[in-house]
Amino acid sequence: MTKKKLIFVYNAKGGKWNYILDTAHKYVSPSTYECNLCQITHDLKIRKSWKNYVDKSPHELIFLHLEELEDFGLDKYKDQLPICLEEIDGKYEVLISKLEMNNYKNEFDLINSLEERL
């Protein structure tokens, strides 16, 4: 198996304060929360099954927040979040689009999708 480099980008800002606001938003008004990647992989903390998958993955998994896009030259994706990209020879390919990501009901949908594609 070839080790792949995957970049997951949340449609949310990083940091403790934003985490607190986002967590409250997810519980108060989940239908208006705009980051399904956050929704399906985190409760008050990272979901155990997702953490196990990430920890055991043979691939390099990188997690970015909205404000980090520019640092990685990924600002062209800012309207396509949440997203999972695969870096291939220094270029980025969409592995899981915003539409697909937003259709997942839970972390197992995401894990199964990744397993099928990798």
N, C-alpha and C positions, 0 to 999 in steps of 0.2 A: 504494500500500500504506500502510495506517495503521500508524504506529509503536505497538507495544504494550509494556506494562510487565509483565514476567514475573518472578516471585519463585520461586527454587528454594530449598528448605530441606532441608539435609542432616539426617539422623538421627544427628548426631555433634556434639561440641563443637569449637569452634575453638581456635586457638592451637598453638604449636609442640609442646608436650608431648603434647597430645591427638592431634596429627597423627602423631607418632612411635608412640604406642600404637595408634592406628587402623591405621596402615600395617602394623605387626607383626601385629595381629589378622587383617587381610585375608589375609595370607600363611600364618599358622599355622593358622587355623581359618576359612576363607572361608565355610563353611556356617552359621556362627553369627554372622557379621558382619551388623549390622542396618541398614546404609545402602547399598542397592544403587546409589543415585545416586553415592556416593563410589566404589563398586566399579567401576562402568562408565565413569566419567569420569577416574579417577586411577589411576596406578600409583605409582611413587615420586614422580611429579609429574603435573601435568595431562596427559592424553593429547593428542597433537599434533592429531589430527583434531577433538577436542572444542574445543580452544583455538582452532583455525582457525574453527570454526563460531561460537563465542562472539564472537571478534574481528570477524568479518564480518557478524554479524547486524545488520539494520537496527532491531531492537527493543532496548529497554532491558532488560538481563538483570541481575538482582540475586541474589546468592548469600548465604544466611544459614545460620548454624549454630543448633543447638538452643537455646543460651542467649540468642540474639538475638530469639527469637519475641516475647517480651513487649515489647521496645523498639519493635516494629512493630505491636503490637496483634494479633498472630497466635497468641497462646497457645492459642486454641481448637483449633488444628491440631496440638498437641504429640503426640497419639496417632495422627496420620495421616502421619507422616514415614517416608521422604522423600516430598516432594510438589512439584509445580509449580503455582503460582497465577498467575492473571492479574488484574491490577488494572484494573477498569473503573469509571469514575466514582467513585473512592474506595472501592469495595467489591471484595472478593476472590472470585473464582470458581475452583474447582478445574479446572485445565487437564489435569493428569496426576495421577491419584490414586496413593496408596501401592501399591495392588494392581497397577495398570498399571506403575508405576515398578519394582516388584520383579520383574516378569515380563520386563523387558528383559535381553537377554543381553550387550549391549555398547553403546557410545556411538552406534553407527550406528542401532540400534533407537530410541534416544531422539531422535536427529536426525531420522530419518524420521517419527516420530510428531509432532514439533514442526512439521515442514514440512507435513504433512497438515492440521494444525489451524490453522496461521497463514496 
